[in-house]
Amino acid sequence: MMSEQRKRIFKDALFIIPFLLVVTVLSLGLMFLTGRDAKAIMQLVTENFNSNQDMSVSVYTESFAPKKYTLKYSEISDSENEPYAVYVLNKKGDDPTETLTLSKQCDGFEAGVYKIEWFHQEQYVTFTPLDYDAQTVSYQVAEQPFMYEYVKSYSWDNLLSTSGATYEVVKGYKLLGFISAFTWDSETSQNILWGLGGNPQELYIYSNVAEQSKKIAVSK
C-alpha cells in the first residue's frame, strides 16, 4: 500500500510536471512572438523538446503561395531592427508585380525602388531612386537581366531555396499546438523559421561566411 505522504507527492507531481511544461512552452512562444534572440530560443527548444517526425517544412516552402505577401529584411545586429530591403509580390489582378525597395546600397545596386511589371504584354523592370526629384527609368527585362534577377532573388521561393530549406535535413518542433518552429543547417548558414499555423512569420539566417546575418519578417 502507498503511504499518504507518497500519495500526496504523486498527486503534486501529476499537477506540477504538466504545469511546468505548459509554462515552458508559453515562455518560449512569447519569446518568439516578442522577437527575442532566435538562436538562443531555438537552443532551448532543441534541448527541451523532441523534434516532431510528422512535421514538414513544405507547409511553408510549397503550400505557402498567397496572391500577395511582403518580406521585410533587416540585419540581426541592428538594434533598431529597421528593414534595409522590402520585397512585395502582388499577383492580384491581371498584371502581377514584384517590388523591391532598398533603403541603402546593396550588392552594387543603388538605394531606390525596383519594380518588375508588365506593359502591353512585355515585361519590364523599372528603377526609381529615393531622391524624389529623380525620374523613373524603365527597361525591358532583356536589357537589364541582372536587375531583374536581383529583384527575384528577394522572393520567398528563392529565399527558401538558397537557404537550403528545400534540400537540407530540417527538424520541426510544435509549441502550444499552433506555433511551428523549424531549424536546419546549410554550408553557409544556420537557419531558423517559425510560423503560426500555415503562415510563416519570421526566418532567421545566421551566416557562417559573412558578417551580416539577417531576419526576414513575413506578412500577407
Secondary structure, 3 states (H helix, E strand, C coil): CCCHHHHHHHHHHHHHHHHHHHHHHHHHHHHHHCCCCHHHHHHHHHHHCCCCCCCCCHHHHCCCCCCEEEEEEEECCCCCCCCCEEEEEECCCCCCEEEEEECCCECCECCEEEEEEEECCEEEEEEEECCCCCCCEEEEHHHCHHHHHHHHCCCHHHHHHHCCCCCCCCEEEEECCCEEEEEEECCCEEEEEEEECCEEEEEEEEECCCCCCEEEEEEC
